[in-house]
Amino acid sequence: MSSGWQPSREPAPAASRLLIERAHEELVAGNIADGRLQNVRSLVRESWERSWRQRVGAEGLPPLDFTADALDAYRRAHPLAGAMDTIRALLLPGSADDAGVIVAVGDHAGRLLWVEGDLNQRILSGEMGFVEGANWSERAVGTSAPGTALELGASVQIHGAEHYNRLVQPWSCTAAPVFDPEDRRILGVIDVTGGSEAASPQARMLVDATARAVEAELLVARLRARAAPAAPAPSPRRRPVPDRAALRVLGRDRARLEVSGSDGERSVELSARHAEILLLLAVHRQGLSAERLAELVYGEGSSADTLRPEMVRLRKALERIWPALVPESRPYRLPVPLETDAQDVLSLLDRGAHRVALSAYRGPVLPDSTSPGVEEYRETVRSTLRETMRTEASIDVLLSYAEIPEGSEDAEILRLCLELLPARSPKRAGLVGRIERLEQA
């Protein structure tokens, strides 16, 4: 079956877009009483005003509320997880990768849990942060179909320039909230994003119908569950107190360990050696033998006896900071997940969020470390970032990459920027000068 999403034959007139853009400029500047705002639909104008009063940035990227692991666990337990096959069947018939649109499903707070559909569209939209785990509520990005639909509790269409965030204005979208079929609280939101076809009258009917089909499916599943014989009640268990640990290693000679739990939050700077060991254990989640960890920390041929005293000191330090993180032995492994900012960057690149990944990249992994395992991981992060920028990023993101140390001295990257820029771009002269200086050095 081919995709039912076809480009609209009747795009919005350019003049109307210009009027909306001018009204948007006035509102962002604080002129909320300007008469040009009357050219904007009341639904959009009121959403703009809410966004402006909440001080939402007009060009910012959405916050990422989930790491990859946390996202996977959260959506497995979400009420809409069981309805994803229905949503795909109705909105992405045939091959999803060339559907022409993106279908996103978010939770009640506007956090995107599933983002599927056209591969090229997902790569492009990833640069504005439209990725799984990102927060697309009105409070985070301003006016958009998913966020505004949740705010109003009704289906919404946002066309191009009507978006509050300028990064989103090339796109159009339709979204509808999904309600609990019994108590009518909002469970989440279904969104279709793409070109003008994603905000057509037909798109709205289809997205609304999909939301109602999901609600009906949820109700039927509940009724069947109630009719089934009751299972023996499990023995009561005390719910574990949620804890989280993150290791900041990008651009830092001394890593920072941040932990949070029921007793509050703490942040501590680690010694260079302890940072190296924790990073390697975070990357190798399956665990490492004492001999292998010693080689990764100290170099080939190193004895495990060299490592053991350092592990004793690390354990004592973690006992004071967060006992749940104390490594286990045979093999050495962390008993709970330890997030790292470097792994977050790799995850963002993998999800197509190139602009977000670049903004999260603070520099090389533990730049002063000479541990072989750290050096290898540092190069993995660096090369993955470079290759993704070179092969997938838009020209705007590529130019931003060319401004950080990793890209500024890379002649191949600078030449690629020159190749992708329009012939009359004023940025070309500066790039030519930089390339000539590199070639003369």
C-alpha positions, 0 to 999 in steps of 0.5 A, a space after each residue: 500500500 502506498 502512502 496516503 500523504 500527498 503534497 497539497 496542491 493549494 499552498 497558502 498564499 505567500 502574502 498571508 505568510 508574510 503578514 503572519 511573519 511580520 505579526 510574529 516579529 512584533 509579538 516577539 519584540 513585545 508589541 502584543 497590542 500591535 494591530 498586525 496581530 489581528 491578521 493571525 488566527 485567534 487560536 494562534 495569536 492566543 497561543 503566541 501570547 501564552 508563549 511570550 508571557 512564559 518567556 519561551 525562546 523564539 529560536 531555542 531548541 526543546 529540552 530533552 527530558 529523557 535519556 535513551 534508557 529512561 525513554 525506553 523504560 517510560 514508553 514501555 509502561 505508557 498506556 499508548 504503547 499498546 496502541 502503536 500498531 493501530 496508529 501506524 496502520 492508520 497514519 503510516 500505511 505502506 513503507 513508513 520510511 518514504 511516507 512523506 510525513 512524520 508521525 509522533 506520539 507524545 505523553 500528556 506533558 508533550 514529551 515525544 515518545 515515538 517519532 516515526 515516518 519518512 526518513 528524510 523528513 525525520 533527519 531534517 526535523 531532527 535538527 530542530 529537536 523533533 526527536 524522541 525524548 524531547 519536550 514539545 509542550 507550549 512551555 518548552 517550544 511555544 505554539 506547535 500542534 502537539 503542544 497547543 493541542 494538549 494545552 487546549 484539549 482539542 485537535 489543532 492545526 498549525 501552518 508554517 509561520 504560525 509556529 512560535 519558534 522560528 526553527 519550526 516555521 518551515 513545517 506544518 502539523 496537525 495534532 489531536 489529544 488522546 483521552 482516557 476513555 473512562 475518566 477523560 484525562 489526557 493520556 497523550 497526543 498524536 501528531 503528523 508533521 510535514 509540508 502543507 499536506 500535514 495540515 490539510 482538512 483531510 489530515 485533521 479528519 484522519 488524525 482525529 479519527 486515529 485518536 478516537 480509534 485508539 481510545 476505543 481500543 483502550 476501552 475494549 482492552 480494559 473491558 476484556 481485562 475485567 471480564 478475565 479471571 482475576 490473577 492472584 494478587 502479588 505480594 506487596 513490595 516496597 517501591 524503590 526510591 528513584 535514583 539517577 546518576 550522570 557523569 559529565 566528561 565532555 570538555 572537562 579534565 576533572 569529571 563531575 558526578 551528579 546524583 539525585 535521589 530521595 534525599 536530594 541532589 549532590 554534585 562532586 568533582 572526581 579525581 582524574 583516575 576515578 573519572 576514567 574508571 567510572 567512564 569505562 564502566 559506564 561505557 562497558 555496561 556488561 562489565 570488564 574483567 580486572 585484567 581488561 579494565 587495568 589495560 584500558 586504564 593503565 595500558 597494555 600489559 598492566 597488572 590487575 594488582 595495579 588497579 585493585 588499590 584504586 578500586 578500593 579508593 573509588 569504592 570508599 569515595 562512592 560509599 560517601 557519595 552514592 552507595 548504589 553506584 559502588 561497582 560490583 566485582 568479577 567482573 567489575 560492573 556498575 549495578 545501576 545505569 550511569 548516564 554520561 553526557 558523551 553517550 547523550 551526544 551519540 544518542 542524539 546523533 543517532 536520532 537525527 537531532 544534529 543541532 541539539 547534539 552539537 549544542 550538547 557537545 562541550 568538547 573532547 572526552 576527558 581531554 587530558 586523559 592518556 588512558 587507552 580506553 578513554 582515548 579510544 572512546 574520545 576518538 569514537 565520539 569525535 569521529 562519530 560527530 564529524 562523520 555525522 556532520 559531514 554526511 547528514 547535517 544541514 548547511 546551517 548546522 555544518 557551519 556551526 560545527 566549523 566554528 568549534 575547535 574540532 571543525 575549525 581546522 578541518 579543511 575538508 569540512 570547510 570545503 564542504 561548507 563552501 560547496 553547499 553554500 549558495 553562490 552569492 552567500 556572504 559567508 563564502 569569502 570568510 571560508 575561502 580565507 580560512 581554507 587558504 590559511 590552512 593550506 599555507 600553514 
